[in-house]
Amino acid sequence: MDFKEQCTQLASWVSLSNGIPLTQLGEEANSFIRYRHITKQEIVDFEETNNVKLPQDYSFFLETIGEADLFIPWGFKVISPQKYLENASSTFKNYGEDPFPKILIVINTVSGEMGGFILDESKREYTTFALFRAEVPLEHWLEDNDSYESFSAWLLEEVNDLLDAYF
């Protein structure tokens, strides 16, 4: 299954579940919740306001699925860049200074990791997707993280791992 097919499948599960556990996915019941759809215009507005370019795969995910909790209780939450900015001060209150725009957090996992993009400052483009561990001090996140080729590479791996483990 490729990334777009996986997003389509996830969107279907989100619509079917709407917070109610889906037992037909396997022995473990998981639920999926969409908090809100994200439009192309919201993505463009964020990019223009912040003078950055979001990755196409993440933008596609937001337009297809939106802000959502996936694979509850074992999975992760995907947030929009706007939601990140709204919550950054409370999110980083105990960590230190908000890393935006160098790092844009878009994922929260049940294990306490945060996932996000690292800005290529010369291009003003978010290129690398990485997971940042809670035990690593914020000032070391740029050097000490688990990097992926892309958001789509991470998502494909994460969803396949969850499906293998719980279904």
ZADO-1210 file (C-alpha; in nm, 4 decimals, padded with zeros to 6 digits):
<atoms>
<atom x="00.0000" y="00.0000" z="00.0000" code="MET" pos="1"/>
<atom x="00.1422" y="00.3401" z="-00.0917" code="ASP" pos="2"/>
<atom x="00.1037" y="00.6621" z="00.1053" code="PHE" pos="3"/>
<atom x="-00.2053" y="00.7935" z="-00.0755" code="LYS" pos="4"/>
<atom x="-00.3797" y="00.4567" z="-00.0463" code="GLU" pos="5"/>
<atom x="-00.2915" y="00.4461" z="00.3221" code="GLN" pos="6"/>
<atom x="-00.4354" y="00.7953" z="00.3753" code="CYS" pos="7"/>
<atom x="-00.7549" y="00.6893" z="00.1980" code="THR" pos="8"/>
<atom x="-00.7790" y="00.3817" z="00.4222" code="GLN" pos="9"/>
<atom x="-00.7159" y="00.5879" z="00.7360" code="LEU" pos="10"/>
<atom x="-00.9790" y="00.8420" z="00.6277" code="ALA" pos="11"/>
<atom x="-01.2271" y="00.5553" z="00.5866" code="SER" pos="12"/>
<atom x="-01.1524" y="00.4250" z="00.9377" code="TRP" pos="13"/>
<atom x="-01.1836" y="00.7769" z="01.0797" code="VAL" pos="14"/>
<atom x="-01.5275" y="00.8139" z="00.9177" code="SER" pos="15"/>
<atom x="-01.6419" y="00.4692" z="01.0311" code="LEU" pos="16"/>
<atom x="-01.5163" y="00.5056" z="01.3871" code="SER" pos="17"/>
<atom x="-01.5882" y="00.8654" z="01.4835" code="ASN" pos="18"/>
<atom x="-01.4505" y="00.7790" z="01.8291" code="GLY" pos="19"/>
<atom x="-01.6217" y="00.4408" z="01.8597" code="ILE" pos="20"/>
<atom x="-01.3853" y="00.1394" z="01.8672" code="PRO" pos="21"/>
<atom x="-01.3687" y="-00.0572" z="01.5437" code="LEU" pos="22"/>
<atom x="-01.3569" y="-00.4236" z="01.6360" code="THR" pos="23"/>
<atom x="-01.3505" y="-00.5387" z="01.2740" code="GLN" pos="24"/>
<atom x="-00.9873" y="-00.4248" z="01.2460" code="LEU" pos="25"/>
<atom x="-00.8621" y="-00.7095" z="01.4636" code="GLY" pos="26"/>
<atom x="-00.8697" y="-00.8490" z="01.8136" code="GLU" pos="27"/>
<atom x="-00.7842" y="-00.5116" z="01.9684" code="GLU" pos="28"/>
<atom x="-01.0524" y="-00.2465" z="01.9291" code="ALA" pos="29"/>
<atom x="-00.9086" y="00.0859" z="01.8142" code="ASN" pos="30"/>
<atom x="-01.0867" y="00.4096" z="01.7559" code="SER" pos="31"/>
<atom x="-01.0173" y="00.7049" z="01.5326" code="PHE" pos="32"/>
<atom x="-01.1338" y="01.0642" z="01.5789" code="ILE" pos="33"/>
<atom x="-01.1227" y="01.3530" z="01.3339" code="ARG" pos="34"/>
<atom x="-01.1243" y="01.6868" z="01.5125" code="TYR" pos="35"/>
<atom x="-01.1497" y="01.8998" z="01.2036" code="ARG" pos="36"/>
<atom x="-01.0854" y="01.9065" z="00.8311" code="HIS" pos="37"/>
<atom x="-00.8025" y="02.1250" z="00.7053" code="ILE" pos="38"/>
<atom x="-00.8452" y="02.3073" z="00.3771" code="THR" pos="39"/>
<atom x="-00.5859" y="02.3811" z="00.1125" code="LYS" pos="40"/>
<atom x="-00.6421" y="02.7504" z="00.1822" code="GLN" pos="41"/>
<atom x="-00.5559" y="02.7077" z="00.5517" code="GLU" pos="42"/>
<atom x="-00.2295" y="02.5403" z="00.4499" code="ILE" pos="43"/>
<atom x="-00.1486" y="02.8186" z="00.2015" code="VAL" pos="44"/>
<atom x="-00.2329" y="03.0840" z="00.4610" code="ASP" pos="45"/>
<atom x="00.0000" y="02.9225" z="00.7156" code="PHE" pos="46"/>
<atom x="00.2820" y="02.9017" z="00.4613" code="GLU" pos="47"/>
<atom x="00.2420" y="03.2633" z="00.3508" code="GLU" pos="48"/>
<atom x="00.2075" y="03.4018" z="00.7042" code="THR" pos="49"/>
<atom x="00.5154" y="03.2151" z="00.8299" code="ASN" pos="50"/>
<atom x="00.7247" y="03.2280" z="00.5104" code="ASN" pos="51"/>
<atom x="00.7725" y="02.8494" z="00.5060" code="VAL" pos="52"/>
<atom x="00.6776" y="02.5601" z="00.2786" code="LYS" pos="53"/>
<atom x="00.5122" y="02.2494" z="00.4253" code="LEU" pos="54"/>
<atom x="00.5899" y="01.9070" z="00.2761" code="PRO" pos="55"/>
<atom x="00.3430" y="01.7888" z="00.0131" code="GLN" pos="56"/>
<atom x="00.2803" y="01.4562" z="00.1865" code="ASP" pos="57"/>
<atom x="00.1858" y="01.6234" z="00.5161" code="TYR" pos="58"/>
<atom x="-00.0371" y="01.8713" z="00.3309" code="SER" pos="59"/>
<atom x="-00.2055" y="01.5808" z="00.1504" code="PHE" pos="60"/>
<atom x="-00.2635" y="01.4059" z="00.4842" code="PHE" pos="61"/>
<atom x="-00.4202" y="01.7201" z="00.6337" code="LEU" pos="62"/>
<atom x="-00.6485" y="01.7684" z="00.3330" code="GLU" pos="63"/>
<atom x="-00.7480" y="01.3995" z="00.3297" code="THR" pos="64"/>
<atom x="-00.7823" y="01.3289" z="00.7023" code="ILE" pos="65"/>
<atom x="-00.7297" y="01.6524" z="00.8952" code="GLY" pos="66"/>
<atom x="-00.6432" y="01.6824" z="01.2630" code="GLU" pos="67"/>
<atom x="-00.7038" y="01.3395" z="01.4099" code="ALA" pos="68"/>
<atom x="-00.6302" y="01.0807" z="01.6756" code="ASP" pos="69"/>
<atom x="-00.5446" y="00.7527" z="01.5048" code="LEU" pos="70"/>
<atom x="-00.5313" y="00.4029" z="01.6542" code="PHE" pos="71"/>
<atom x="-00.6574" y="00.5068" z="01.9989" code="ILE" pos="72"/>
<atom x="-00.5343" y="00.3946" z="02.2568" code="PRO" pos="73"/>
<atom x="-00.2005" y="00.2845" z="02.1011" code="TRP" pos="74"/>
<atom x="-00.1398" y="00.5345" z="01.8281" code="GLY" pos="75"/>
<atom x="-00.0788" y="00.9011" z="01.7739" code="PHE" pos="76"/>
<atom x="-00.2375" y="01.2401" z="01.7212" code="LYS" pos="77"/>
<atom x="-00.1777" y="01.4500" z="01.4097" code="VAL" pos="78"/>
<atom x="-00.2220" y="01.8246" z="01.4447" code="ILE" pos="79"/>
<atom x="-00.2266" y="02.1083" z="01.1972" code="SER" pos="80"/>
<atom x="00.0449" y="02.3742" z="01.1994" code="PRO" pos="81"/>
<atom x="-00.2157" y="02.6272" z="01.3142" code="GLN" pos="82"/>
<atom x="-00.3051" y="02.4070" z="01.6133" code="LYS" pos="83"/>
<atom x="00.0638" y="02.3769" z="01.6988" code="TYR" pos="84"/>
<atom x="00.1030" y="02.7552" z="01.7082" code="LEU" pos="85"/>
<atom x="-00.2101" y="02.7909" z="01.9223" code="GLU" pos="86"/>
<atom x="-00.0742" y="02.5435" z="02.1810" code="ASN" pos="87"/>
<atom x="00.3031" y="02.6003" z="02.1617" code="ALA" pos="88"/>
<atom x="00.3352" y="02.8121" z="02.4751" code="SER" pos="89"/>
<atom x="00.1618" y="02.5526" z="02.6934" code="SER" pos="90"/>
<atom x="00.3319" y="02.2587" z="02.5164" code="THR" pos="91"/>
<atom x="00.6828" y="02.3923" z="02.5747" code="PHE" pos="92"/>
<atom x="00.6232" y="02.5544" z="02.9134" code="LYS" pos="93"/>
<atom x="00.8265" y="02.2834" z="03.0903" code="ASN" pos="94"/>
<atom x="01.0701" y="02.2176" z="02.8048" code="TYR" pos="95"/>
<atom x="01.2131" y="02.5570" z="02.7250" code="GLY" pos="96"/>
<atom x="01.1791" y="02.7968" z="02.4362" code="GLU" pos="97"/>
<atom x="00.9385" y="02.7110" z="02.1546" code="ASP" pos="98"/>
<atom x="01.1518" y="02.5702" z="01.8687" code="PRO" pos="99"/>
<atom x="00.9293" y="02.7103" z="01.5914" code="PHE" pos="100"/>
<atom x="01.0114" y="02.7827" z="01.3117" code="PRO" pos="101"/>
<atom x="01.3235" y="02.5618" z="01.3197" code="LYS" pos="102"/>
<atom x="01.1045" y="02.2707" z="01.4303" code="ILE" pos="103"/>
<atom x="00.7323" y="02.2349" z="01.3617" code="LEU" pos="104"/>
<atom x="00.5671" y="01.9720" z="01.5830" code="ILE" pos="105"/>
<atom x="00.2750" y="01.7914" z="01.4151" code="VAL" pos="106"/>
<atom x="00.2604" y="01.4518" z="01.5952" code="ILE" pos="107"/>
<atom x="00.2138" y="01.3447" z="01.9548" code="ASN" pos="108"/>
<atom x="00.2530" y="00.9737" z="02.0306" code="THR" pos="109"/>
<atom x="00.1199" y="00.7757" z="02.3259" code="VAL" pos="110"/>
<atom x="00.4800" y="00.6981" z="02.4239" code="SER" pos="111"/>
<atom x="00.5454" y="01.0689" z="02.4799" code="GLY" pos="112"/>
<atom x="00.7429" y="01.1377" z="02.1642" code="GLU" pos="113"/>
<atom x="00.6726" y="01.4380" z="01.9471" code="MET" pos="114"/>
<atom x="00.7113" y="01.4232" z="01.5727" code="GLY" pos="115"/>
<atom x="00.7746" y="01.7134" z="01.3453" code="GLY" pos="116"/>
<atom x="00.9608" y="01.8779" z="01.0653" code="PHE" pos="117"/>
<atom x="01.3034" y="02.0366" z="01.0667" code="ILE" pos="118"/>
<atom x="01.3317" y="02.3547" z="00.8622" code="LEU" pos="119"/>
<atom x="01.5883" y="02.3863" z="00.5868" code="ASP" pos="120"/>
<atom x="01.6476" y="02.7537" z="00.6589" code="GLU" pos="121"/>
<atom x="01.8148" y="02.8303" z="00.3247" code="SER" pos="122"/>
<atom x="01.5048" y="02.7110" z="00.1339" code="LYS" pos="123"/>
<atom x="01.2489" y="02.8016" z="00.4062" code="ARG" pos="124"/>
<atom x="01.1139" y="02.4520" z="00.3499" code="GLU" pos="125"/>
<atom x="01.0370" y="02.1752" z="00.5996" code="TYR" pos="126"/>
<atom x="01.2253" y="01.8782" z="00.4615" code="THR" pos="127"/>
<atom x="01.3175" y="01.6244" z="00.7301" code="THR" pos="128"/>
<atom x="01.0588" y="01.4509" z="00.9473" code="PHE" pos="129"/>
<atom x="01.1857" y="01.3390" z="01.2884" code="ALA" pos="130"/>
<atom x="01.0712" y="01.1978" z="01.6203" code="LEU" pos="131"/>
<atom x="01.1902" y="01.3828" z="01.9285" code="PHE" pos="132"/>
<atom x="01.2163" y="01.1910" z="02.2551" code="ARG" pos="133"/>
<atom x="01.0898" y="01.3534" z="02.5745" code="ALA" pos="134"/>
<atom x="01.4071" y="01.2613" z="02.7644" code="GLU" pos="135"/>
<atom x="01.6248" y="01.4589" z="02.5217" code="VAL" pos="136"/>
<atom x="01.6528" y="01.8267" z="02.6178" code="PRO" pos="137"/>
<atom x="01.4815" y="02.0561" z="02.3687" code="LEU" pos="138"/>
<atom x="01.8062" y="02.2379" z="02.2853" code="GLU" pos="139"/>
<atom x="01.9458" y="01.9067" z="02.1492" code="HIS" pos="140"/>
<atom x="01.6485" y="01.8084" z="01.9336" code="TRP" pos="141"/>
<atom x="01.8071" y="01.9225" z="01.6065" code="LEU" pos="142"/>
<atom x="02.1038" y="01.6875" z="01.6609" code="GLU" pos="143"/>
<atom x="01.9498" y="01.4070" z="01.8683" code="ASP" pos="144"/>
<atom x="01.6370" y="01.2711" z="01.7000" code="ASN" pos="145"/>
<atom x="01.5108" y="00.9776" z="01.4967" code="ASP" pos="146"/>
<atom x="01.4998" y="01.1115" z="01.1406" code="SER" pos="147"/>
<atom x="01.2954" y="00.9778" z="00.8505" code="TYR" pos="148"/>
<atom x="01.3191" y="01.0483" z="00.4809" code="GLU" pos="149"/>
<atom x="00.9718" y="01.2034" z="00.4905" code="SER" pos="150"/>
<atom x="00.6432" y="01.2247" z="00.6789" code="PHE" pos="151"/>
<atom x="00.4996" y="00.9632" z="00.4436" code="SER" pos="152"/>
<atom x="00.7887" y="00.7218" z="00.5155" code="ALA" pos="153"/>
<atom x="00.7274" y="00.7599" z="00.8891" code="TRP" pos="154"/>
<atom x="00.3499" y="00.7207" z="00.8544" code="LEU" pos="155"/>
<atom x="00.3780" y="00.4087" z="00.6382" code="LEU" pos="156"/>
<atom x="00.6151" y="00.2500" z="00.8895" code="GLU" pos="157"/>
<atom x="00.4130" y="00.3554" z="01.1947" code="GLU" pos="158"/>
<atom x="00.0787" y="00.2349" z="01.0597" code="VAL" pos="159"/>
<atom x="00.2290" y="-00.0961" z="00.9424" code="ASN" pos="160"/>
<atom x="00.3904" y="-00.1464" z="01.2852" code="ASP" pos="161"/>
<atom x="00.0578" y="-00.0766" z="01.4584" code="LEU" pos="162"/>
<atom x="-00.1295" y="-00.3096" z="01.2257" code="LEU" pos="163"/>
<atom x="00.1286" y="-00.5861" z="01.2774" code="ASP" pos="164"/>
<atom x="00.1295" y="-00.5438" z="01.6545" code="ALA" pos="165"/>
<atom x="-00.2415" y="-00.5163" z="01.7224" code="TYR" pos="166"/>
<atom x="-00.4262" y="-00.6730" z="01.4304" code="PHE" pos="167"/>
</atoms>
